[in-house]
């Protein structure tokens, strides 16, 4: 699988994914550190990469995907608190072991300390 690790996560996560046999890049290594969320999603879509990020106060990536009714890129979103690097790897390992590449490419996977949920893309917008 191909991944784009967002700035909110360590470049070490991209390295860990590479060691697991995936094609992974960190946003900073691609010169995307000053780009908007929409630009990062466009890059990921063009490169067929699944974005891995952490939700802070807002959910920009999810909003953009909903408003544009995009069918991709896939998104793995850590929410609901601070995560250590070990926790990120633990949850990501669970996702990679239980979901097929095709599912991840057209989904928003939401990880929080209470579990893992998956929503298909394009997401339904609220009326």
DSSP file (Angstrom, degrees, kcal/mol; ACC not computed):
  #  RESIDUE AA STRUCTURE BP1 BP2  ACC     N-H-->O    O-->H-N    N-H-->O    O-->H-N    TCO  KAPPA ALPHA  PHI   PSI    X-CA   Y-CA   Z-CA
    1    1 A X              0   0    0      0, 0.0    22,-2.7     0, 0.0     2,-0.5   0.000 360.0 360.0 360.0 158.5    0.0    0.0    0.0
    2    2 A X  E     -a   23   0A   0     46,-0.3    48,-2.8    20,-0.2     2,-0.3  -0.928 360.0-176.1-113.7 130.9    1.0    3.6   -0.5
    3    3 A X  E     -ab  24  50A   0     20,-2.7    22,-1.7    -2,-0.5     2,-0.5  -0.922  23.8-156.6-129.6 150.4    0.8    6.1    2.3
    4    4 A X  E     -ab  25  51A   0     46,-2.5    48,-2.5    -2,-0.3     2,-0.5  -0.982  20.2-150.8-120.6 114.7    1.3    9.8    2.9
    5    5 A X  E     -ab  26  52A   0     20,-3.0    22,-2.8    -2,-0.5    23,-0.2  -0.767  19.5-130.3 -88.9 124.3    2.1   10.5    6.6
    6    6 A X    >   -     0   0    0     46,-2.9     3,-1.8    -2,-0.5    22,-0.1  -0.187  22.6-103.3 -73.4 165.3    0.9   14.0    7.6
    7    7 A X  T 3  S+     0   0    0      1,-0.3    -1,-0.1    25,-0.1     4,-0.1   0.737 114.7  70.0 -60.2 -26.3    3.0   16.6    9.4
    8    8 A X  T 3  S+     0   0    0     46,-0.1     2,-0.3     2,-0.1    -1,-0.3   0.629  97.0  62.6 -70.2 -12.2    1.2   15.9   12.7
    9    9 A X  S <  S-     0   0    0     -3,-1.8     2,-0.0    43,-0.2    43,-0.0  -0.806  95.6 -94.5-115.4 156.5    2.9   12.5   12.9
   10   10 A X    >>  -     0   0    0     -2,-0.3     3,-1.6     1,-0.1     4,-0.6  -0.324  22.8-127.3 -68.0 144.2    6.6   11.6   13.1
   11   11 A X  H 3> S+     0   0    0      1,-0.3     4,-1.7     2,-0.2     3,-0.4   0.739 107.1  75.0 -59.3 -21.3    8.6   10.8   10.0
   12   12 A X  H 3> S+     0   0    0      1,-0.2     4,-2.6     2,-0.2    -1,-0.3   0.800  85.6  62.2 -62.0 -27.7    9.5    7.6   11.8
   13   13 A X  H <> S+     0   0    0     -3,-1.6     4,-2.5     2,-0.2    -1,-0.2   0.912 102.2  49.5 -64.7 -41.3    6.0    6.3   11.1
   14   14 A X  H  X S+     0   0    0     -4,-0.6     4,-2.1    -3,-0.4    -1,-0.2   0.912 111.3  49.8 -61.7 -41.6    6.8    6.5    7.3
   15   15 A X  H  X S+     0   0    0     -4,-1.7     4,-2.2     2,-0.2    -2,-0.2   0.916 109.5  51.0 -62.9 -43.5   10.0    4.6    8.0
   16   16 A X  H  X S+     0   0    0     -4,-2.6     4,-1.2     1,-0.2    -2,-0.2   0.914 109.5  50.9 -60.0 -43.6    8.2    1.9   10.0
   17   17 A X  H  <>S+     0   0    0     -4,-2.5     5,-2.4     1,-0.2     3,-0.3   0.894 108.2  52.3 -62.1 -39.9    5.7    1.5    7.2
   18   18 A X  H ><5S+     0   0    0     -4,-2.1     3,-1.9     1,-0.2    -1,-0.2   0.914 106.3  53.4 -61.4 -42.5    8.5    1.1    4.7
   19   19 A X  H 3<5S+     0   0    0     -4,-2.2    -1,-0.2     1,-0.3    -2,-0.2   0.775 104.2  57.0 -63.0 -25.2   10.0   -1.6    6.9
   20   20 A X  T 3<5S-     0   0    0     -4,-1.2    -1,-0.3    -3,-0.3    -2,-0.2   0.429 128.7 -98.7 -84.8   0.7    6.6   -3.4    6.8
   21   21 A X  T < 5S+     0   0    0     -3,-1.9    -3,-0.2     1,-0.3     2,-0.2   0.577  82.3 126.8  96.5  11.2    6.9   -3.5    3.0
   22   22 A X      < -     0   0    0     -5,-2.4     2,-0.8    -6,-0.1    -1,-0.3  -0.569  65.2-116.6 -98.1 163.4    4.7   -0.4    2.1
   23   23 A X  E     +a    2   0A   0    -22,-2.7   -20,-2.7    -2,-0.2     2,-0.4  -0.889  50.3 166.3 -96.7 106.5    5.5    2.6    0.0
   24   24 A X  E     -a    3   0A   0     -2,-0.8     2,-0.3   -22,-0.2   -20,-0.2  -0.967  18.0-180.0-131.3 141.7    5.4    5.5    2.5
   25   25 A X  E     -a    4   0A   0    -22,-1.7   -20,-3.0    -2,-0.4     2,-0.4  -0.960  24.0-128.6-133.5 153.4    6.4    9.1    2.5
   26   26 A X  E >>  -a    5   0A   0     -2,-0.3     3,-0.9   -22,-0.2     4,-0.8  -0.827  23.7-123.4-100.4 143.5    6.2   11.9    5.0
   27   27 A X  G >4>S+     0   0    0    -22,-2.8     5,-2.5    -2,-0.4     3,-0.9   0.852 111.2  55.5 -54.0 -38.8    4.7   15.2    4.0
   28   28 A X  G >45S+     0   0    0      1,-0.3     3,-1.2   -23,-0.2    -1,-0.3   0.848 102.5  56.1 -65.9 -32.9    7.8   17.1    5.0
   29   29 A X  G <45S+     0   0    0     -3,-0.9    -1,-0.3     1,-0.2    -2,-0.2   0.659 107.6  49.9 -72.6 -14.9   10.0   14.9    2.7
   30   30 A X  G <<5S-     0   0    0     -3,-0.9    -1,-0.2    -4,-0.8    -2,-0.2   0.256 118.9-109.0-104.5   9.7    7.8   15.9   -0.2
   31   31 A X  T < 5S+     0   0    0     -3,-1.2     3,-0.3    -4,-0.1    -3,-0.2   0.794  82.5 125.8  71.1  28.1    8.0   19.6    0.4
   32   32 A X    > < +     0   0    0     -5,-2.5     3,-1.1     1,-0.2    -4,-0.2   0.221  28.2 110.5-102.3  14.1    4.4   19.8    1.6
   33   33 A X  T 3  S+     0   0    0     -6,-0.3    -1,-0.2     1,-0.3    -5,-0.1   0.746  87.0  35.3 -66.0 -23.6    5.0   21.4    5.0
   34   34 A X  T 3  S+     0   0    0     -3,-0.3    -1,-0.3    -6,-0.1     2,-0.1   0.346  94.9 110.9-109.9   5.2    3.4   24.7    4.0
   35   35 A X  S <  S-     0   0    0     -3,-1.1    -3,-0.0     1,-0.1    -4,-0.0  -0.425  70.8-107.6 -81.3 155.8    0.7   23.4    1.8
   36   36 A X     >  -     0   0    0     -2,-0.1     4,-2.2     1,-0.1     5,-0.2  -0.257  30.8-106.9 -72.8 165.5   -3.0   23.5    2.6
   37   37 A X  H  > S+     0   0    0      1,-0.2     4,-2.4     2,-0.2     5,-0.2   0.891 122.7  54.8 -60.7 -39.1   -5.0   20.4    3.6
   38   38 A X  H  > S+     0   0    0      1,-0.2     4,-2.2     2,-0.2    -1,-0.2   0.890 107.3  50.2 -61.9 -38.9   -6.7   20.5    0.2
   39   39 A X  H  > S+     0   0    0      2,-0.2     4,-2.5     1,-0.2    -1,-0.2   0.890 109.3  50.7 -67.4 -39.5   -3.3   20.5   -1.5
   40   40 A X  H  X S+     0   0    0     -4,-2.2     4,-2.6     2,-0.2    -2,-0.2   0.914 111.0  48.6 -63.9 -42.1   -2.1   17.5    0.6
   41   41 A X  H  X S+     0   0    0     -4,-2.4     4,-2.7     2,-0.2    -2,-0.2   0.903 110.8  51.0 -63.5 -40.3   -5.2   15.6   -0.3
   42   42 A X  H  X S+     0   0    0     -4,-2.2     4,-2.6     2,-0.2    -2,-0.2   0.916 110.9  48.6 -62.9 -42.9   -4.7   16.4   -4.0
   43   43 A X  H  X S+     0   0    0     -4,-2.5     4,-2.3     2,-0.2    -2,-0.2   0.942 112.9  47.5 -60.4 -48.0   -1.1   15.2   -3.8
   44   44 A X  H  X>S+     0   0    0     -4,-2.6     5,-3.0     1,-0.2     4,-0.6   0.897 112.2  49.9 -62.1 -40.8   -2.2   12.0   -2.1
   45   45 A X  H ><5S+     0   0    0     -4,-2.7     3,-0.9     3,-0.2    -1,-0.2   0.934 111.8  47.8 -62.6 -46.5   -5.0   11.4   -4.7
   46   46 A X  H 3<5S+     0   0    0     -4,-2.6    -2,-0.2     1,-0.2    -1,-0.2   0.870 117.6  41.7 -62.4 -37.9   -2.6   12.0   -7.6
   47   47 A X  H 3<5S-     0   0    0     -4,-2.3    -1,-0.2    -5,-0.2    -2,-0.2   0.412 110.2-121.0 -90.5   0.9    0.0    9.6   -6.1
   48   48 A X  T <<5 +     0   0    0     -3,-0.9     2,-0.3    -4,-0.6   -46,-0.3   0.931  61.4 150.9  57.2  48.5   -2.7    7.0   -5.0
   49   49 A X      < -     0   0    0     -5,-3.0     2,-0.5    -6,-0.1   -46,-0.3  -0.849  47.8-129.6-112.7 147.2   -1.6    7.3   -1.4
   50   50 A X  E     -b    3   0A   0    -48,-2.8   -46,-2.5    -2,-0.3     2,-0.4  -0.833  28.7-130.5 -92.1 128.7   -3.7    6.9    1.8
   51   51 A X  E     -bc   4  75A   0     23,-2.5    25,-3.3    -2,-0.5     2,-0.5  -0.653  17.1-162.8 -84.4 133.2   -3.3    9.8    4.2
   52   52 A X  E     +bc   5  76A   0    -48,-2.5   -46,-2.9    -2,-0.4     2,-0.3  -0.978  28.2 147.4-114.5 123.9   -2.5    9.1    7.8
   53   53 A X  E     - c   0  77A   0     23,-2.7    25,-2.6    -2,-0.5     2,-0.4  -0.889  43.7-116.4-148.3 174.4   -3.1   12.0   10.1
   54   54 A X  E     - c   0  78A   0     -2,-0.3     2,-0.4    23,-0.2    25,-0.2  -0.972  27.4-130.6-118.8 132.8   -4.2   13.2   13.6
   55   55 A X        +     0   0    0     23,-3.4    26,-0.3    -2,-0.4    25,-0.2  -0.699  29.6 174.8 -81.8 130.0   -7.3   15.2   14.2
   56   56 A X        -     0   0    0      2,-0.8    24,-0.2    -2,-0.4    -1,-0.1   0.370  66.6 -35.1-101.1-120.9   -6.7   18.3   16.3
   57   57 A X  S    S+     0   0    0      2,-0.0     2,-0.3    -2,-0.0    -2,-0.1   0.720 129.4  33.4 -78.7 -20.2   -9.5   20.8   17.0
   58   58 A X        -     0   0    0      0, 0.0    -2,-0.8     0, 0.0     3,-0.1  -0.796  69.0-133.0-130.2 172.9  -11.0   20.4   13.5
   59   59 A X     >  +     0   0    0     -2,-0.3     4,-2.6     1,-0.1     5,-0.2  -0.470  38.2 158.5-122.9  58.6  -11.5   17.7   10.9
   60   60 A X  H  > S+     0   0    0      1,-0.2     4,-2.9     2,-0.2     5,-0.2   0.877  72.3  50.7 -54.0 -46.1  -10.3   19.5    7.8
   61   61 A X  H  > S+     0   0    0      1,-0.2     4,-2.5     2,-0.2    -1,-0.2   0.940 112.9  45.8 -60.9 -46.9   -9.6   16.4    5.7
   62   62 A X  H  > S+     0   0    0      1,-0.2     4,-2.3     2,-0.2    -1,-0.2   0.905 113.3  50.8 -61.9 -41.2  -12.9   14.8    6.5
   63   63 A X  H  X S+     0   0    0     -4,-2.6     4,-3.1     2,-0.2     5,-0.3   0.928 110.7  48.4 -61.8 -45.3  -14.7   18.1    5.7
   64   64 A X  H  X S+     0   0    0     -4,-2.9     4,-2.2     1,-0.2     6,-0.3   0.928 112.4  48.1 -62.4 -45.1  -12.9   18.5    2.4
   65   65 A X  H  X>S+     0   0    0     -4,-2.5     5,-1.5    -5,-0.2     4,-0.6   0.881 115.0  46.4 -63.6 -37.4  -13.7   14.9    1.4
   66   66 A X  H ><5S+     0   0    0     -4,-2.3     3,-0.6    -5,-0.2    -2,-0.2   0.945 113.3  47.0 -69.3 -48.9  -17.4   15.4    2.4
   67   67 A X  H 3<5S+     0   0    0     -4,-3.1    -2,-0.2     1,-0.2    -1,-0.2   0.855 119.4  39.7 -64.2 -35.3  -17.8   18.8    0.7
   68   68 A X  H 3<5S-     0   0    0     -4,-2.2    -1,-0.2    -5,-0.3    -2,-0.2   0.532 100.6-133.8 -90.6  -5.8  -16.2   17.6   -2.6
   69   69 A X  T <<5 -     0   0    0     -3,-0.6    -3,-0.2    -4,-0.6    -4,-0.1   0.865  41.6-179.4  53.1  38.1  -17.9   14.2   -2.4
   70   70 A X      < -     0   0    0     -5,-1.5    52,-0.6    -6,-0.3    53,-0.3  -0.351  34.0-150.0 -70.7 147.2  -14.4   12.7   -3.2
   71   71 A X        +     0   0    0      1,-0.2     2,-0.3    50,-0.2    50,-0.2   0.337  63.9 100.3 -95.6   4.5  -14.0    9.0   -3.6
   72   72 A X        +     0   0    0      1,-0.1    -1,-0.2    34,-0.1     2,-0.2  -0.944  44.9  20.9 177.8 170.1  -10.4    9.3   -2.4
   73   73 A X  S    S-     0   0    0     -2,-0.3   -23,-0.1    32,-0.2    -1,-0.1   0.490  70.2-119.8 -77.6 165.5   -7.8    9.4   -1.2
   74   74 A X        -     0   0    0     -2,-0.2   -23,-2.5   -25,-0.2     2,-0.4  -0.314  28.3-149.9 -66.0 157.8   -8.3    7.1    1.7
   75   75 A X  E     -cd  51 108A   0     32,-2.6    34,-3.5    29,-0.2     2,-0.6  -0.996  16.6-165.4-138.7 129.2   -7.8    8.6    5.1
   76   76 A X  E     -cd  52 109A   0    -25,-3.3   -23,-2.7    -2,-0.4     2,-0.5  -0.976  22.6-169.6-112.3 117.4   -6.7    7.1    8.4
   77   77 A X  E     -cd  53 110A   0     32,-3.5    34,-3.2    -2,-0.6     2,-0.5  -0.933  16.0-154.8-120.5 118.9   -7.5    9.6   11.1
   78   78 A X  E     +cd  54 111A   0    -25,-2.6   -23,-3.4    -2,-0.5     2,-0.3  -0.818  29.6 169.0 -89.7 124.2   -6.3    9.4   14.8
   79   79 A X        +     0   0    0     32,-3.2    34,-0.4    -2,-0.5   -23,-0.1  -0.843  36.2  47.6-129.9 165.3   -8.8   11.2   17.1
   80   80 A X  S    S-     0   0    0     -2,-0.3     2,-0.2   -24,-0.2    33,-0.2   0.817 103.6 -18.7  81.6  33.6   -9.6   11.7   20.7
   81   81 A X  S    S-     0   0    0    -26,-0.3     2,-0.3    -3,-0.1   -26,-0.1  -0.764  88.3 -41.9 136.8-178.5   -6.3   12.5   22.4
   82   82 A X        -     0   0    0     -2,-0.2     2,-0.4   -28,-0.0    -3,-0.1  -0.666  48.8-157.3 -86.5 141.5   -2.6   12.3   22.2
   83   83 A X        -     0   0    0     -2,-0.3     2,-0.1    -5,-0.1    -2,-0.0  -0.971   9.7-136.5-122.2 132.9   -1.0    9.2   20.9
   84   84 A X     >  -     0   0    0     -2,-0.4     4,-2.4     1,-0.1     5,-0.2  -0.397  34.0-106.7 -74.5 164.3    2.5    7.9   21.6
   85   85 A X  H  > S+     0   0    0      1,-0.2     4,-2.2     2,-0.2     5,-0.2   0.885 123.0  53.7 -60.0 -37.8    4.5    6.6   18.6
   86   86 A X  H  > S+     0   0    0      2,-0.2     4,-2.4     1,-0.2    -1,-0.2   0.883 108.4  49.1 -64.5 -39.2    4.0    3.1   20.0
   87   87 A X  H  > S+     0   0    0      2,-0.2     4,-2.7     1,-0.2     5,-0.3   0.911 109.1  52.0 -67.2 -41.8    0.2    3.6   20.2
   88   88 A X  H  X S+     0   0    0     -4,-2.4     4,-2.6     1,-0.2     5,-0.2   0.939 112.7  45.4 -58.5 -46.9    0.0    4.9   16.6
   89   89 A X  H  X S+     0   0    0     -4,-2.2     4,-2.6     2,-0.2    -2,-0.2   0.911 111.3  53.0 -63.9 -42.7    1.9    1.8   15.4
   90   90 A X  H  X S+     0   0    0     -4,-2.4     4,-1.6     2,-0.2    -2,-0.2   0.940 115.0  39.9 -58.5 -49.6   -0.2   -0.5   17.5
   91   91 A X  H  X S+     0   0    0     -4,-2.7     4,-2.2     2,-0.2    -2,-0.2   0.898 115.0  51.9 -69.1 -40.0   -3.5    0.8   16.1
   92   92 A X  H  X S+     0   0    0     -4,-2.6     4,-2.7    -5,-0.3     5,-0.2   0.891 106.3  54.8 -63.8 -38.4   -2.1    1.1   12.6
   93   93 A X  H  X S+     0   0    0     -4,-2.6     4,-1.9    -5,-0.2    -1,-0.2   0.913 107.2  51.1 -58.9 -43.3   -1.0   -2.5   12.7
   94   94 A X  H  X S+     0   0    0     -4,-1.6     4,-1.3     2,-0.2    -2,-0.2   0.921 111.0  48.1 -60.2 -44.9   -4.6   -3.5   13.6
   95   95 A X  H  X S+     0   0    0     -4,-2.2     4,-2.0     1,-0.2     3,-0.5   0.937 112.2  48.1 -62.0 -47.2   -6.0   -1.6   10.7
   96   96 A X  H  < S+     0   0    0     -4,-2.7    -1,-0.2     1,-0.2    -2,-0.2   0.807 112.6  49.4 -66.6 -29.3   -3.5   -3.0    8.2
   97   97 A X  H  < S+     0   0    0     -4,-1.9    -1,-0.2    -5,-0.2    -2,-0.2   0.725 119.9  35.1 -80.4 -21.5   -4.1   -6.6    9.5
   98   98 A X  H  < S+     0   0    0     -4,-1.3     2,-0.4    -3,-0.5    -2,-0.2   0.609 108.6  62.3-111.0 -14.0   -7.9   -6.3    9.2
   99   99 A X  S  < S-     0   0    0     -4,-2.0    -1,-0.1    -5,-0.2     2,-0.1  -0.949  73.7-128.7-122.4 134.4   -8.6   -4.1    6.2
  100  100 A X     >  -     0   0    0     -2,-0.4     4,-2.2     1,-0.1     3,-0.3  -0.334  28.3-110.9 -73.0 157.1   -7.8   -4.8    2.6
  101  101 A X  H  > S+     0   0    0      1,-0.2     4,-2.2     2,-0.2     5,-0.2   0.885 118.4  54.4 -55.1 -43.3   -6.0   -2.2    0.5
  102  102 A X  H  > S+     0   0    0      1,-0.2     4,-0.8     2,-0.2    -1,-0.2   0.877 108.1  50.2 -63.1 -36.9   -9.0   -1.6   -1.7
  103  103 A X  H >4 S+     0   0    0     -3,-0.3     3,-0.7     1,-0.2    -1,-0.2   0.925 111.2  47.8 -65.8 -44.2  -11.1   -0.9    1.5
  104  104 A X  H >< S+     0   0    0     -4,-2.2     3,-1.2     1,-0.2   -29,-0.2   0.851 104.9  60.2 -66.2 -34.0   -8.5    1.6    2.8
  105  105 A X  H 3< S+     0   0    0     -4,-2.2   -32,-0.2     1,-0.3    -1,-0.2   0.755 114.6  34.0 -67.7 -24.0   -8.2    3.4   -0.5
  106  106 A X  T << S+     0   0    0     -4,-0.8    15,-2.7    -3,-0.7     2,-0.3  -0.149 110.2  77.7-123.9  40.2  -11.9    4.3   -0.5
  107  107 A X  E <   - E   0 120A   0     -3,-1.2   -32,-2.6    13,-0.3     2,-0.6  -0.958  66.0-133.6-142.9 158.9  -12.5    4.9    3.2
  108  108 A X  E     -dE  75 119A   0     11,-3.0    11,-2.6    -2,-0.3     2,-0.6  -0.984  28.3-162.1-107.5 116.9  -12.1    7.2    6.1
  109  109 A X  E     -dE  76 118A   0    -34,-3.5   -32,-3.5    -2,-0.6     2,-0.6  -0.899   2.8-159.8-102.5 121.2  -10.8    5.0    9.0
  110  110 A X  E     -dE  77 117A   0      7,-2.6     7,-2.6    -2,-0.6     2,-0.5  -0.900   6.4-169.3-107.6 121.0  -11.3    6.7   12.4
  111  111 A X  E     +dE  78 116A   0    -34,-3.2   -32,-3.2    -2,-0.6     2,-0.3  -0.932  15.3 157.4-110.9 125.6   -9.1    5.5   15.2
  112  112 A X  E >   - E   0 115A   0      3,-2.7     3,-2.0    -2,-0.5   -32,-0.1  -0.894  58.5 -94.1-136.3 173.8   -9.8    6.5   18.8
  113  113 A X  T 3  S+     0   0    0    -34,-0.4     3,-0.1    -2,-0.3   -33,-0.1   0.663 123.2  56.2 -64.8 -13.6   -8.9    5.0   22.1
  114  114 A X  T 3  S-     0   0    0      1,-0.3     2,-0.3   -34,-0.0    -1,-0.3   0.544 121.2 -67.7 -93.5  -8.9  -12.3    3.3   22.1
  115  115 A X  E <   -E  112   0A   0     -3,-2.0    -3,-2.7     2,-0.0     2,-0.4  -0.968  51.8 -69.7 153.5-169.4  -11.9    1.5   18.8
  116  116 A X  E     -E  111   0A   0     -2,-0.3     2,-0.3    -5,-0.2    -5,-0.2  -0.986  37.4-176.2-127.7 130.1  -11.7    1.7   15.1
  117  117 A X  E     -E  110   0A   0     -7,-2.6    -7,-2.6    -2,-0.4     2,-0.4  -0.905  10.1-151.7-124.5 155.0  -14.5    2.7   12.7
  118  118 A X  E     -E  109   0A   0     -2,-0.3     2,-0.4    -9,-0.2    -9,-0.2  -0.992   8.1-173.3-130.5 132.2  -14.7    2.8    8.9
  119  119 A X  E     -E  108   0A   0    -11,-2.6   -11,-3.0    -2,-0.4     2,-0.1  -0.982  25.6-124.0-120.5 135.4  -16.8    5.0    6.7
  120  120 A X  E     -E  107   0A   0     -2,-0.4     2,-0.3   -13,-0.2   -13,-0.3  -0.410  38.4 -88.4 -74.1 151.9  -16.9    4.5    2.9
  121  121 A X  S    S+     0   0    0    -15,-2.7   -50,-0.2   -50,-0.2     2,-0.1  -0.816 105.7  49.3-100.3 147.9  -16.0    7.3    0.5
  122  122 A X  S    S-     0   0    0    -52,-0.6   -51,-0.1    -2,-0.3    -2,-0.1   0.541  90.7-142.1 -73.6 144.8  -17.6    9.5   -0.7
  123  123 A X        -     0   0    0    -53,-0.3     2,-0.4   -58,-0.2    -2,-0.1  -0.357  19.1-105.8 -71.6 153.5  -19.0   10.4    2.7
  124  124 A X        -     0   0    0     -4,-0.2     2,-0.3    -2,-0.1    -1,-0.1  -0.633  32.5-136.1 -77.5 133.9  -22.6   11.4    3.0
  125  125 A X        -     0   0    0     -2,-0.4     2,-0.3   -59,-0.1    -1,-0.0  -0.681  20.1-114.9 -88.9 146.7  -23.0   15.1    3.6
  126  126 A X              0   0    0     -2,-0.3    -1,-0.0     1,-0.1   -60,-0.0  -0.644 360.0 360.0 -80.3 133.5  -25.5   16.2    6.2
  127  127 A X              0   0    0     -2,-0.3    -1,-0.1     0, 0.0    -2,-0.0   0.513 360.0 360.0 -68.2 360.0  -28.4   18.2    4.8
